[in-house]
Each structure stands twice: as C-alpha cells, then as structure tokens.
Amino acid sequence: MDKYSTSLDTIFHALADPTRRAVVQRLAKGPAPVKELAEPYDMALPSFMKHLNVLEEAGLIASKKQGRVRTCSFNPDKLEAVEKWFDEQRALWASRFDNLDTLLSSLQGGNDET
C-alpha cells in the first residue's frame, strides 16, 4: 500500500455520494454559506451537515463561522493525491496496453510466416 491510501480512501468515500459531489462542484465556484448550500436539497439541516462533515474530514472543504453564519470553501489541494493516483493508474495501464500491442504484433507476425 502506498502512503496515500488512507487519505485516498477518505476522499473517495467523501466523493462517493452525489450530494457531496454536488457540494464540491458548487464550492469550486467560490465560498458559500451553509444555508445556501443546503437549499437545493430536500433534507433536514442536521442531515445536510453530516455531508459537510464528511467533506471537511476528508479535507475537501473548510468552514469558518462568523457570527451566526458558517461559510464553506473548497480546498482543491486535497485532490492532488487523487490526481497523482489516477496518473499512476493511467501510466500503468498504458504500459500494459503497449506490452499487449507488442505481443499481439509478434504473434501476428509469427502467423504470417507459416
């Protein structure tokens, strides 16, 4: 296991839910108060806050309270580990496909000779 596995597990878990993904997409446009973030969803505020807590525990969002208003913001830096993991997976599979192409080409060339 690599050193990012726990972090990746937490991030993928946080992004596995469509509500949380939508919140991240909204916050990518800029910070927003919790009340505004919760508006589009037909759920009680405590239930919505659980979604925000999962995102915050994963480090994908941060929140700060000023007076009675809690404002959330997106932390794009946390996605670097995910991006690195995907890059590694792409490189691994590209290498495997290249090896398969080479094998198939050699097998095809062997069939042409007989």
NUNULUM-985954 format. One record per residue: residue in three letters; residue number from 1; x, y, z of N, C-alpha, C in turn. Coordinates in nm, 2 decimals, padded with zeros to 4 digits. Layout:
<rs>
- ala:NUM:X:Y:Z:X:Y:Z:X:Y:Z
...
</rs>
This chain:
<rs>
- met:1:00.08:-00.12:00.00:00.00:00.00:00.00:00.09:00.13:00.00
- asp:2:00.04:00.22:-00.07:00.12:00.35:-00.08:00.08:00.44:00.04
- lys:3:00.16:00.54:00.06:00.14:00.63:00.18:00.02:00.71:00.17
- tyr:4:-00.05:00.72:00.05:-00.17:00.80:00.04:-00.30:00.72:00.06
- ser:5:-00.29:00.59:00.08:-00.41:00.50:00.08:-00.52:00.55:00.17
- thr:6:-00.48:00.58:00.30:-00.59:00.62:00.39:-00.65:00.75:00.35
- ser:7:-00.57:00.85:00.30:-00.62:00.97:00.25:-00.71:00.95:00.13
- leu:8:-00.67:00.87:00.04:-00.74:00.84:-00.08:-00.88:00.77:-00.04
- asp:9:-00.87:00.68:00.05:-01.00:00.61:00.09:-01.10:00.71:00.15
- thr:10:-01.05:00.81:00.23:-01.14:00.91:00.28:-01.19:01.00:00.18
- ile:11:-01.11:01.04:00.08:-01.15:01.13:-00.03:-01.25:01.06:-00.12
- phe:12:-01.22:00.93:-00.16:-01.31:00.86:-00.24:-01.45:00.83:-00.17
- his:13:-01.44:00.81:-00.04:-01.57:00.79:00.03:-01.65:00.92:00.03
- ala:14:-01.58:01.03:00.05:-01.65:01.16:00.05:-01.71:01.19:-00.08
- leu:15:-01.64:01.15:-00.19:-01.69:01.18:-00.32:-01.79:01.08:-00.38
- ala:16:-01.81:00.97:-00.30:-01.90:00.86:-00.35:-02.04:00.90:-00.35
- asp:17:-02.08:01.00:-00.27:-02.22:01.04:-00.26:-02.25:01.16:-00.36
- pro:18:-02.36:01.15:-00.43:-02.39:01.26:-00.53:-02.42:01.39:-00.47
- thr:19:-02.47:01.40:-00.35:-02.49:01.52:-00.28:-02.36:01.59:-00.25
- arg:20:-02.27:01.51:-00.20:-02.14:01.57:-00.16:-02.06:01.61:-00.29
- arg:21:-02.07:01.54:-00.39:-02.00:01.58:-00.52:-02.06:01.71:-00.57
- ala:22:-02.19:01.72:-00.56:-02.26:01.85:-00.60:-02.21:01.97:-00.51
- val:23:-02.20:01.94:-00.39:-02.15:02.05:-00.30:-02.01:02.09:-00.34
- val:24:-01.92:01.99:-00.36:-01.79:02.02:-00.41:-01.79:02.10:-00.54
- gln:25:-01.87:02.06:-00.63:-01.88:02.14:-00.76:-01.93:02.28:-00.73
- arg:26:-02.03:02.30:-00.64:-02.07:02.43:-00.61:-01.96:02.52:-00.55
- leu:27:-01.89:02.46:-00.45:-01.79:02.53:-00.38:-01.67:02.56:-00.47
- ala:28:-01.65:02.48:-00.58:-01.54:02.51:-00.67:-01.56:02.65:-00.74
- lys:29:-01.69:02.70:-00.74:-01.72:02.83:-00.80:-01.69:02.94:-00.70
- gly:30:-01.68:02.91:-00.57:-01.65:03.01:-00.47:-01.72:02.97:-00.33
- pro:31:-01.67:03.03:-00.23:-01.73:03.00:-00.09:-01.88:03.03:-00.09
- ala:32:-01.95:02.96:00.00:-02.09:02.98:00.02:-02.13:02.95:00.16
- pro:33:-02.23:03.02:00.21:-02.28:02.98:00.35:-02.36:02.85:00.34
- val:34:-02.36:02.78:00.45:-02.43:02.65:00.46:-02.57:02.66:00.42
- lys:35:-02.64:02.76:00.46:-02.78:02.78:00.42:-02.80:02.78:00.27
- glu:36:-02.71:02.84:00.20:-02.72:02.84:00.05:-02.69:02.71:-00.01
- leu:37:-02.59:02.64:00.05:-02.55:02.51:00.00:-02.66:02.41:00.02
- ala:38:-02.74:02.42:00.13:-02.84:02.32:00.17:-02.97:02.34:00.09
- glu:39:-02.99:02.46:00.04:-03.12:02.50:-00.03:-03.17:02.40:-00.13
- pro:40:-03.08:02.35:-00.22:-03.13:02.26:-00.33:-03.17:02.12:-00.28
- tyr:41:-03.15:02.09:-00.16:-03.17:01.95:-00.11:-03.28:01.94:-00.02
- asp:42:-03.36:01.84:-00.04:-03.48:01.81:00.04:-03.44:01.73:00.16
- met:43:-03.37:01.79:00.25:-03.33:01.72:00.37:-03.32:01.82:00.49
- ala:44:-03.33:01.76:00.61:-03.31:01.85:00.72:-03.17:01.90:00.73
- leu:45:-03.15:02.01:00.79:-03.02:02.07:00.81:-02.92:01.98:00.88
- pro:46:-02.96:01.91:00.99:-02.87:01.82:01.05:-02.82:01.71:00.96
- ser:47:-02.90:01.66:00.88:-02.86:01.56:00.78:-02.77:01.62:00.68
- phe:48:-02.79:01.74:00.63:-02.70:01.80:00.53:-02.57:01.83:00.60
- met:49:-02.57:01.87:00.73:-02.45:01.90:00.80:-02.36:01.77:00.81
- lys:50:-02.42:01.65:00.81:-02.34:01.53:00.81:-02.26:01.52:00.68
- his:51:-02.32:01.56:00.57:-02.25:01.56:00.44:-02.13:01.65:00.45
- leu:52:-02.15:01.77:00.50:-02.05:01.87:00.51:-01.93:01.82:00.60
- asn:53:-01.97:01.75:00.71:-01.87:01.70:00.80:-01.78:01.59:00.73
- val:54:-01.84:01.51:00.65:-01.77:01.41:00.58:-01.67:01.48:00.48
- leu:55:-01.71:01.58:00.41:-01.63:01.65:00.32:-01.51:01.72:00.40
- glu:56:-01.55:01.78:00.51:-01.45:01.85:00.59:-01.35:01.75:00.65
- glu:57:-01.39:01.64:00.69:-01.30:01.54:00.75:-01.20:01.49:00.64
- ala:58:-01.25:01.48:00.52:-01.16:01.44:00.41:-01.07:01.55:00.36
- gly:59:-01.09:01.67:00.41:-01.01:01.79:00.38:-01.05:01.85:00.25
- leu:60:-01.16:01.81:00.19:-01.20:01.87:00.06:-01.26:02.01:00.08
- ile:61:-01.32:02.03:00.20:-01.37:02.17:00.22:-01.33:02.21:00.36
- ala:62:-01.34:02.34:00.38:-01.31:02.40:00.51:-01.43:02.49:00.54
- ser:63:-01.45:02.51:00.67:-01.56:02.60:00.71:-01.52:02.69:00.82
- lys:64:-01.57:02.81:00.82:-01.55:02.90:00.93:-01.68:02.97:00.97
- lys:65:-01.69:03.00:01.10:-01.81:03.06:01.15:-01.78:03.20:01.18
- gln:66:-01.87:03.29:01.13:-01.86:03.43:01.16:-01.99:03.48:01.21
- gly:67:-02.00:03.50:01.33:-02.13:03.53:01.39:-02.22:03.41:01.39
- arg:68:-02.34:03.42:01.32:-02.43:03.30:01.31:-02.42:03.23:01.18
- val:69:-02.33:03.28:01.09:-02.32:03.22:00.96:-02.19:03.14:00.95
- arg:70:-02.21:03.01:00.90:-02.10:02.92:00.87:-02.08:02.92:00.72
- thr:71:-01.96:02.96:00.68:-01.93:02.96:00.53:-01.83:02.85:00.50
- cys:72:-01.85:02.78:00.39:-01.77:02.67:00.35:-01.69:02.72:00.22
- ser:73:-01.57:02.66:00.21:-01.49:02.68:00.09:-01.42:02.55:00.05
- phe:74:-01.39:02.55:-00.08:-01.33:02.43:-00.14:-01.18:02.43:-00.12
- asn:75:-01.12:02.31:-00.09:-00.97:02.30:-00.08:-00.92:02.21:-00.20
- pro:76:-00.89:02.27:-00.31:-00.85:02.19:-00.43:-00.72:02.12:-00.41
- asp:77:-00.64:02.16:-00.32:-00.51:02.10:-00.30:-00.52:01.95:-00.25
- lys:78:-00.63:01.93:-00.18:-00.65:01.79:-00.13:-00.67:01.69:-00.25
- leu:79:-00.71:01.74:-00.36:-00.73:01.65:-00.48:-00.60:01.61:-00.55
- glu:80:-00.49:01.67:-00.51:-00.36:01.63:-00.57:-00.33:01.49:-00.55
- ala:81:-00.35:01.43:-00.44:-00.33:01.29:-00.41:-00.41:01.20:-00.51
- val:82:-00.54:01.24:-00.53:-00.62:01.17:-00.62:-00.57:01.18:-00.76
- glu:83:-00.54:01.30:-00.80:-00.48:01.32:-00.93:-00.36:01.24:-00.96
- lys:84:-00.27:01.23:-00.86:-00.15:01.16:-00.87:-00.18:01.01:-00.88
- trp:85:-00.27:00.96:-00.80:-00.31:00.82:-00.81:-00.37:00.79:-00.95
- phe:86:-00.45:00.87:-01.00:-00.51:00.85:-01.14:-00.40:00.85:-01.24
- asp:87:-00.30:00.94:-01.23:-00.19:00.95:-01.32:-00.11:00.82:-01.32
- glu:88:-00.08:00.77:-01.20:-00.01:00.64:-01.19:-00.09:00.53:-01.25
- gln:89:-00.22:00.52:-01.23:-00.30:00.42:-01.29:-00.30:00.43:-01.44
- arg:90:-00.31:00.55:-01.50:-00.31:00.57:-01.64:-00.18:00.52:-01.70
- ala:91:-00.07:00.55:-01.63:00.07:00.51:-01.68:00.08:00.36:-01.68
- leu:92:00.03:00.30:-01.57:00.04:00.15:-01.56:-00.04:00.09:-01.67
- trp:93:-00.16:00.13:-01.69:-00.24:00.07:-01.79:-00.19:00.10:-01.93
- ala:94:-00.14:00.22:-01.96:-00.08:00.25:-02.09:00.04:00.15:-02.12
- ser:95:00.12:00.13:-02.01:00.23:00.03:-02.03:00.18:-00.11:-02.06
- arg:96:00.08:-00.15:-01.99:00.02:-00.28:-02.01:-00.04:-00.30:-02.15
- phe:97:-00.11:-00.19:-02.20:-00.16:-00.20:-02.33:-00.05:-00.20:-02.44
- asp:98:00.06:-00.12:-02.41:00.17:-00.12:-02.50:00.23:-00.26:-02.51
- asn:99:00.25:-00.33:-02.40:00.30:-00.46:-02.39:00.21:-00.56:-02.47
- leu:100:00.08:-00.54:-02.45:-00.02:-00.63:-02.52:-00.01:-00.61:-02.67
- asp:101:00.00:-00.48:-02.71:00.02:-00.45:-02.86:00.14:-00.52:-02.91
- thr:102:00.25:-00.51:-02.84:00.38:-00.57:-02.88:00.36:-00.72:-02.89
- leu:103:00.30:-00.78:-02.80:00.27:-00.93:-02.80:00.19:-00.96:-02.92
- leu:104:00.08:-00.89:-02.94:-00.01:-00.92:-03.05:00.06:-00.90:-03.18
- ser:105:00.14:-00.80:-03.19:00.21:-00.78:-03.32:00.31:-00.89:-03.35
- ser:106:00.38:-00.94:-03.24:00.47:-01.05:-03.26:00.40:-01.18:-03.29
- leu:107:00.28:-01.20:-03.23:00.20:-01.32:-03.26:00.15:-01.32:-03.41
- gln:108:00.11:-01.20:-03.45:00.05:-01.18:-03.58:00.17:-01.21:-03.69
- gly:109:00.28:-01.15:-03.65:00.40:-01.17:-03.74:00.43:-01.32:-03.75
- gly:110:00.42:-01.39:-03.64:00.45:-01.54:-03.64:00.35:-01.61:-03.73
- asn:111:00.23:-01.57:-03.73:00.12:-01.64:-03.81:00.14:-01.62:-03.96
- asp:112:00.19:-01.50:-03.99:00.21:-01.47:-04.13:00.32:-01.55:-04.20
- glu:113:00.42:-01.60:-04.12:00.53:-01.67:-04.17:00.50:-01.82:-04.19
- thr:114:00.39:-01.87:-04.13:00.36:-02.01:-04.15:00.26:-02.03:-04.26
</rs>
